[in-house]
Amino acid sequence: MPQAAGAKKILVVDDESAILQTLRFNLEKSGYLVATAGDGRSAVALATTERPDLVIMDIMLPVLDGVEACKEIRKTSGVPIIMLTAKDQEIDKVLALELGADDYVTKPFSLHEFLARVRARLRRQEGNADALRTDAIAAGDIILDPSRQSLTVRGNAVALAPKEFSLLQVLMENRGRVVTRQMLLDKVWGYDFEGEHQTISVHVRWLREKIETDPNNPRHIITIRSRGYMFRE
């Protein structure tokens, strides 16, 4: 099928040529532009040069595995990443989500399910981009500027990974109110995946280490037991 003007570009990464070609064929048939890579290092390079709208990447890759490749991509890009995992890779799956992957699909999977996940992820990405505010959010000595993707804490610039930035933005936009884990999941990750609570908790811990004077006794990001979190100035 010919790709329409403005078609979304997807980077597919897998070292099994049969899977790579099958996914490429079906994605192109659905109207997407597709770039491919067979190893993690090439994936990182193509994510920079091709600027895809979505990355689909196997965890088990040569040269640089999918978890490390995801980590490298996340240093410079917030592009959505769907990981392909085997059923016995639970630890790698959770680690990939903690390092910045947005979703995962477990092998073997149906093409119908796979394409539905792709469409849903791209729709959610568009919705998130439309919904995000662009003006700076100030709360005491913390200033978050979505338009510049910058954070200043007590006058010092602090670097955040894309998921950390989105998580802090949701919390600060709702400061003084309880934000449930489900709301954070919907706004930041977008899927009810296994290990969700652990993933949110890990990202909250990382945020506390970056913005709190004493991460073990947080002043700003407060845990509300059995409900979620609240940001306080």
C-alpha positions as CSV (number, residue, x, y, z in Angstrom):
1,M,0.0,0.0,0.0
2,P,1.4,3.4,-0.9
3,Q,2.1,5.6,2.1
4,A,0.1,8.7,2.5
5,A,1.7,12.1,2.9
6,G,2.5,12.6,6.6
7,A,2.5,8.9,7.2
8,K,4.0,7.8,10.6
9,K,7.5,6.4,10.5
10,I,8.3,3.3,12.6
11,L,11.7,1.8,13.4
12,V,11.6,-2.0,13.8
13,V,14.6,-3.7,15.4
14,D,15.0,-7.5,15.5
15,D,17.9,-9.8,14.6
16,E,15.6,-12.5,13.2
17,S,15.2,-11.6,9.6
18,A,11.9,-13.5,9.2
19,I,10.3,-11.5,12.0
20,L,11.8,-8.3,10.8
21,Q,10.4,-8.7,7.3
22,T,7.0,-9.9,8.4
23,L,6.6,-6.9,10.7
24,R,7.9,-4.6,8.0
25,F,5.5,-6.0,5.4
26,N,2.4,-5.7,7.6
27,L,3.3,-2.2,8.9
28,E,3.9,-0.9,5.3
29,K,0.6,-2.6,4.3
30,S,-1.1,-0.6,7.0
31,G,0.3,2.6,5.6
32,Y,3.4,3.3,7.8
33,L,6.9,4.2,6.7
34,V,9.3,1.6,8.1
35,A,13.0,1.6,8.8
36,T,14.7,-1.5,10.1
37,A,17.8,-2.5,12.1
38,G,19.2,-5.9,13.2
39,D,21.2,-4.9,16.3
40,G,20.9,-2.4,19.2
41,R,23.8,-0.1,18.2
42,S,22.3,0.4,14.7
43,A,18.9,1.0,16.4
44,V,20.3,3.8,18.5
45,A,21.9,5.5,15.4
46,L,18.7,5.2,13.3
47,A,16.6,6.6,16.2
48,T,18.7,9.7,15.9
49,T,19.0,10.0,12.1
50,E,15.5,8.8,11.1
51,R,13.6,10.5,14.0
52,P,10.8,7.8,13.9
53,D,7.4,8.3,15.5
54,L,7.6,4.9,17.2
55,V,10.3,2.3,17.9
56,I,9.6,-1.4,18.1
57,M,12.5,-3.4,19.4
58,D,13.3,-6.9,20.6
59,I,15.0,-7.2,23.9
60,M,17.5,-9.9,22.8
61,L,19.7,-8.2,20.3
62,P,23.4,-8.5,19.3
63,V,26.1,-5.8,19.8
64,L,23.8,-3.9,22.2
65,D,20.8,-5.6,23.7
66,G,17.4,-4.0,23.7
67,V,17.4,-2.8,27.3
68,E,20.7,-1.0,26.8
69,A,19.6,0.4,23.4
70,C,16.4,1.7,25.0
71,K,18.5,3.4,27.7
72,E,20.7,5.0,25.1
73,I,17.7,6.3,23.0
74,R,16.1,7.7,26.2
75,K,19.1,10.0,26.7
76,T,18.1,12.1,23.7
77,S,14.6,11.2,22.7
78,G,11.1,10.7,24.1
79,V,10.0,8.6,21.1
80,P,7.5,5.8,22.2
81,I,9.2,2.4,22.4
82,I,7.4,-0.9,22.3
83,M,9.6,-3.8,23.4
84,L,9.2,-7.4,22.0
85,T,9.8,-9.9,24.8
86,A,9.7,-13.7,25.3
87,K,7.5,-15.2,28.0
88,D,10.5,-16.1,30.2
89,Q,12.0,-12.6,30.1
90,E,10.1,-11.1,33.0
91,I,13.1,-9.4,34.7
92,D,14.3,-7.9,31.4
93,K,10.7,-6.8,30.7
94,V,10.4,-4.9,33.9
95,L,13.9,-3.4,33.6
96,A,13.1,-2.2,30.1
97,L,10.0,-0.4,31.3
98,E,11.9,1.2,34.2
99,L,14.5,2.5,31.7
100,G,11.9,4.1,29.5
101,A,10.1,1.7,27.3
102,D,6.4,2.6,27.0
103,D,4.9,-0.9,26.3
104,Y,5.8,-4.5,25.5
105,V,4.3,-7.2,23.4
106,T,5.1,-10.8,24.4
107,K,6.1,-13.3,21.7
108,P,4.5,-15.2,20.1
109,F,1.9,-12.6,19.3
110,S,-0.9,-12.2,16.7
111,L,-0.4,-9.6,14.0
112,H,-3.9,-8.3,14.9
113,E,-2.8,-7.6,18.5
114,F,0.5,-6.2,17.4
115,L,-1.0,-3.7,14.9
116,A,-3.7,-2.7,17.4
117,R,-0.9,-1.9,20.0
118,V,0.9,0.2,17.3
119,R,-2.2,2.2,16.4
120,A,-3.1,2.7,20.1
121,R,0.4,3.9,21.0
122,L,0.6,6.4,18.1
123,R,-2.9,7.7,19.0
124,R,-1.9,8.2,22.6
125,Q,1.3,9.9,21.6
126,E,-0.6,12.4,19.6
127,G,-3.1,12.9,22.4
128,N,-0.4,13.5,24.9
129,A,1.3,16.0,22.7
130,D,-1.9,17.9,22.3
131,A,-2.7,17.8,26.0
132,L,0.6,18.9,27.4
133,R,0.8,22.5,28.5
134,T,3.8,24.5,27.4
135,D,4.0,27.2,30.0
136,A,6.4,26.9,32.9
137,I,5.2,25.4,36.2
138,A,6.6,26.9,39.4
139,A,6.2,25.4,42.8
140,G,8.4,27.0,45.4
141,D,12.1,26.5,44.4
142,I,11.2,24.0,41.6
143,I,10.5,25.3,38.1
144,L,9.5,22.9,35.3
145,D,9.5,24.3,31.8
146,P,7.8,21.9,29.3
147,S,8.5,24.1,26.3
148,R,12.2,23.9,26.9
149,Q,12.1,20.4,28.6
150,S,14.0,21.9,31.4
151,L,13.9,21.6,35.2
152,T,15.5,24.0,37.8
153,V,15.7,23.0,41.4
154,R,16.9,25.6,43.9
155,G,18.5,27.5,41.1
156,N,20.4,24.5,39.6
157,A,19.5,22.8,36.3
158,V,18.6,19.1,36.7
159,A,18.5,16.6,33.9
160,L,15.5,14.3,33.7
161,A,14.8,11.3,31.5
162,P,11.6,11.7,29.3
163,K,9.4,9.5,31.6
164,E,10.7,11.3,34.7
165,F,9.9,14.7,33.1
166,S,6.3,13.6,32.2
167,L,5.7,12.1,35.6
168,L,6.9,15.2,37.4
169,Q,4.8,17.4,35.0
170,V,1.6,15.5,35.9
171,L,2.3,15.7,39.6
172,M,3.1,19.4,39.5
173,E,0.1,20.2,37.3
174,N,-2.0,18.5,40.0
175,R,-0.1,19.9,43.0
176,G,-2.1,19.7,46.2
177,R,-4.3,16.9,44.9
178,V,-3.9,13.2,45.1
179,V,-2.8,11.6,41.8
180,T,-3.7,8.0,41.6
181,R,-1.3,5.4,40.2
182,Q,-3.9,4.7,37.5
183,M,-3.9,8.3,36.5
184,L,-0.1,8.4,36.3
185,L,-0.2,5.2,34.3
186,D,-2.7,6.6,31.9
187,K,-0.9,9.9,31.5
188,V,2.7,8.8,31.4
189,W,2.8,5.2,30.3
190,G,-0.6,4.6,28.7
191,Y,-1.0,0.9,29.3
192,D,-2.0,-1.4,32.1
193,F,1.1,-3.5,31.9
194,E,2.4,-6.0,34.4
195,G,4.7,-4.6,36.9
196,E,3.1,-1.1,36.7
197,H,3.2,-0.3,40.4
198,Q,6.9,-1.3,40.6
199,T,7.7,0.9,37.6
200,I,5.9,3.9,39.0
201,S,7.5,3.5,42.4
202,V,11.0,3.3,40.8
203,H,10.5,6.5,38.8
204,V,9.1,8.3,41.8
205,R,12.2,7.2,43.7
206,W,14.5,8.5,40.9
207,L,12.6,11.8,40.9
208,R,13.0,12.2,44.7
209,E,16.7,11.6,44.4
210,K,16.9,14.5,41.9
211,I,14.6,17.1,43.5
212,E,14.3,16.4,47.2
213,T,16.9,17.7,49.8
214,D,16.4,14.4,51.7
215,P,14.9,11.7,49.4
216,N,14.2,9.4,52.3
217,N,12.0,12.1,53.9
218,P,10.5,13.8,50.9
219,R,8.9,17.2,51.2
220,H,7.5,17.6,47.7
221,I,6.5,14.1,46.3
222,I,4.4,12.6,49.1
223,T,3.1,9.0,49.1
224,I,-0.6,8.8,49.9
225,R,-1.0,5.2,51.1
226,S,-3.3,3.0,49.0
227,R,-4.1,5.9,46.8
228,G,-1.1,7.4,44.9
229,Y,1.0,10.5,45.2
230,M,0.7,14.2,45.9
231,F,3.0,17.0,45.0
232,R,3.4,19.8,47.6
233,E,5.3,23.0,47.4
